[in-house]
Amino acid sequence: MNNKKCPNCGFINFLQAESCRKCETTLDAIGAPQQPHDATGMPEHEPGKSYLNPYGPPSTKNGGGFPIFKVLLGAGALIVVSVVICVILGVTFLMKSRELAWREFHPGEPGITVMMPNEPTVVDPIVTPTQYGEMKNYVYTSLVPRQGMAAFTIVVFPFNFSTYDLSPNKILEKEMESYLKRTDATLISHSSTNENGLFGVSFEFKPKADRTSRVERGFGKLVLGTNRLYLLSLVAAEKSELLKSKDKFLNASIPY
């Protein structure tokens, strides 16, 4: 048996394929070649192979390396982050203070400056294991009680995007869709950007209606770096000072 037939769509895949290249359905491991193990029970190393991917390095061609698409597009780098933001937003309007105090914030990476509408809070880093190493999410939130919230996120990937034949615009659109889906928001408009060679997408959305929340407007900006994805997300109440001055936050300085 030199191939695997997808049980979902019938597409014929290579024997070593873990998922269908056509519909991405996980393939049954029965019939796959057994890899020799050493005395410790770990697979024996063979030249050109790795323990993370026993069938060799990923393809660098668009569509040829399913795992890379799963990390970038299928899984959605911002899924967990968007859930964290939703939880924080739920308490924003339960507080009494309405202070809006813009301040410069430097998240630790050289050259990055973000204007935050209030004292920023650092969320514990979110680490997600992938086939290529750890994907890390760094989240910085700034609450303005009874007005809204701004959140700046840095996603660090264990590889450079230039290694793979992937469309920057496709990556950005998929991550935007993932963020909107997980926050249950509705896209109003979006436009592609290219600032100093950095591809990005700016978008406006309608936040999910909530009894405890008065946010009515939402704005986001995604920027793609060499091996990083930056997200600026702001939700605010209509006629609030935060909404009127939103561009201070959205026009962050990202030099990469």
C-alpha positions in Angstrom: 0.0 0.0 0.0 1.8 3.2 -1.2 -0.8 5.8 -0.5 -3.7 6.7 1.8 -7.2 7.4 0.6 -9.0 10.2 2.5 -12.2 8.7 4.2 -13.9 12.1 3.8 -13.3 13.2 0.2 -11.6 10.2 -1.3 -8.4 12.2 -2.3 -5.3 10.0 -2.6 -2.5 11.1 -0.3 1.0 10.0 0.3 1.4 7.2 2.8 3.2 9.4 5.3 0.6 12.1 5.2 -1.0 12.9 8.6 -3.8 14.9 7.1 -5.6 15.1 3.7 -4.0 17.8 1.5 -7.4 18.5 -0.1 -9.8 18.8 2.9 -7.4 18.6 5.8 -9.2 15.7 7.4 -6.9 13.7 9.9 -5.9 10.5 8.3 -5.9 7.1 10.0 -2.4 6.1 11.1 -3.1 2.4 10.3 -0.9 1.3 7.5 1.8 3.9 8.2 5.4 2.5 8.3 6.7 1.8 11.8 9.7 3.8 12.8 12.5 1.9 14.6 12.9 2.8 18.3 16.0 2.7 20.5 16.4 1.2 23.9 14.8 4.2 25.6 11.7 3.9 23.5 12.4 7.0 21.5 12.4 6.9 17.7 15.9 6.3 16.2 17.3 9.4 14.5 17.8 9.3 10.7 19.6 11.9 8.6 17.2 14.4 7.2 14.5 13.7 9.7 13.5 15.3 13.0 11.6 14.2 16.1 9.0 16.9 15.5 8.4 15.9 12.0 9.6 12.2 11.3 8.9 12.6 7.6 11.4 15.3 7.0 11.4 19.1 6.8 8.2 20.9 5.8 7.7 22.0 2.2 8.4 25.6 1.4 5.8 25.8 -1.3 2.4 27.3 -0.9 0.0 24.4 -0.3 2.7 21.8 0.0 3.3 21.9 3.8 0.0 21.3 5.5 1.4 21.7 9.1 2.5 25.3 8.4 -1.0 26.2 7.2 -2.4 24.6 10.4 -0.2 26.8 12.6 -0.8 30.0 10.6 -4.3 29.7 9.2 -6.2 26.7 10.6 -5.4 27.1 14.3 -5.4 30.9 14.3 -2.7 32.5 16.3 -5.1 34.9 18.0 -7.7 32.4 19.2 -6.6 32.2 22.8 -5.8 35.8 23.0 -9.2 36.9 21.8 -10.8 34.8 24.5 -8.6 36.5 27.1 -9.6 39.9 25.9 -13.3 39.0 26.0 -13.0 38.0 29.7 -11.2 41.2 30.6 -13.7 43.3 28.8 -16.5 41.8 30.8 -15.5 43.7 33.9 -14.6 47.0 32.2 -18.0 48.6 32.8 -18.5 47.3 36.3 -15.9 49.8 37.7 -16.7 53.3 38.8 -13.6 55.3 37.7 -13.7 56.8 34.2 -10.1 58.0 34.0 -8.5 58.4 30.6 -4.8 59.0 30.8 -2.8 58.4 27.7 0.8 57.3 28.2 3.7 55.9 26.1 4.2 52.2 26.5 7.3 50.1 25.4 6.5 46.4 25.5 10.1 45.3 25.6 11.0 45.0 21.9 13.3 47.6 20.4 11.7 50.5 18.6 8.0 49.7 19.5 6.0 52.5 21.0 2.3 52.2 21.8 0.1 54.9 23.3 -2.1 53.2 25.9 -5.2 55.0 27.3 -4.5 53.9 30.9 -1.9 52.0 32.9 -1.2 48.8 30.9 -1.6 45.4 32.4 0.7 42.6 31.4 -1.1 39.3 30.8 1.0 36.1 31.5 2.5 34.9 28.2 0.5 32.3 26.4 2.7 29.5 25.0 1.4 27.1 22.4 3.5 24.1 21.3 3.6 23.6 17.5 5.4 21.2 15.2 8.2 23.8 14.7 8.6 25.0 18.3 6.8 27.2 20.7 4.4 29.9 19.5 4.3 32.7 22.1 1.6 35.3 22.7 2.3 38.5 24.7 -0.8 40.5 25.6 -0.9 44.0 27.1 -4.3 45.5 28.0 -5.4 48.9 29.1 -8.8 49.4 30.6 -10.7 52.6 30.8 -13.7 51.8 33.0 -17.1 52.6 31.5 -15.4 53.7 28.2 -13.8 50.6 26.8 -10.4 48.8 26.4 -7.3 48.7 24.2 -5.2 45.6 23.8 -1.8 45.2 22.1 -0.7 41.7 21.3 2.6 40.3 19.9 2.6 36.7 18.5 6.1 35.3 18.1 6.3 32.3 15.7 9.1 29.7 15.7 9.9 30.4 12.0 10.3 33.2 9.5 7.4 33.9 7.1 9.9 34.5 4.3 10.9 30.8 4.4 7.5 29.8 3.1 5.7 30.7 -0.1 2.7 32.2 1.8 0.7 35.3 0.9 1.0 37.9 3.7 -2.5 39.2 2.9 -3.9 35.7 3.2 -2.3 35.2 6.6 -3.6 38.6 7.8 -7.2 38.0 6.5 -7.3 34.5 8.2 -6.1 35.9 11.5 -8.6 38.7 11.3 -11.4 36.2 10.6 -10.2 34.1 13.5 -10.2 37.0 15.9 -13.7 38.2 14.9 -15.1 34.7 15.1 -13.8 34.1 18.6 -15.0 37.4 19.9 -18.3 37.0 18.2 -17.9 40.3 16.5 -19.2 41.4 13.1 -16.9 42.8 10.5 -18.0 46.3 9.1 -15.1 47.2 6.8 -11.4 46.4 6.3 -8.5 47.6 4.1 -5.0 46.4 3.4 -2.0 48.5 4.3 1.7 48.5 3.5 3.8 50.8 5.7 7.5 50.8 5.2 7.3 47.3 3.7 5.2 45.9 6.5 2.0 44.3 5.3 -1.1 44.9 7.5 -4.9 45.1 7.6 -7.0 47.7 9.3 -10.6 46.9 10.2 -13.7 48.1 12.0 -16.1 45.7 13.6 -19.3 45.6 15.7 -18.5 44.0 19.1 -20.8 41.4 20.6 -23.8 42.9 22.4 -23.7 42.2 26.1 -25.8 43.2 29.1 -22.8 44.2 31.2 -21.0 46.0 28.4 -21.7 49.2 26.7 -19.1 49.0 23.9 -20.6 49.8 20.5 -17.6 50.4 18.3 -14.5 48.2 17.6 -11.3 48.8 15.6 -8.4 46.6 14.9 -5.1 46.6 13.1 -2.9 43.6 12.2 0.7 44.0 11.1 3.0 41.2 9.9 6.7 41.2 10.7 9.5 38.8 9.9 8.3 36.2 12.4 5.8 38.2 14.4 2.2 39.2 14.2 1.1 42.4 15.9 -2.6 43.1 16.8 -3.9 46.4 18.0 -7.6 46.1 19.2 -9.7 48.8 20.7 -13.4 48.7 21.7 -15.2 51.7 23.0 -18.6 53.2 24.0 -20.2 55.6 21.5 -19.4 59.2 22.2 -16.7 58.3 24.7 -13.3 60.1 24.9 -11.6 56.8 24.2 -13.4 56.5 20.9 -12.7 60.1 19.9 -9.0 59.6 20.5 -8.6 56.0 19.2 -6.0 56.9 16.6 -3.5 57.6 19.3 -3.5 53.9 20.0 -4.0 52.5 16.5 -1.1 54.5 15.1 1.5 52.7 17.1 5.1 52.7 16.0 6.2 49.3 14.8 9.6 49.5 13.0 10.0 45.9 11.8 
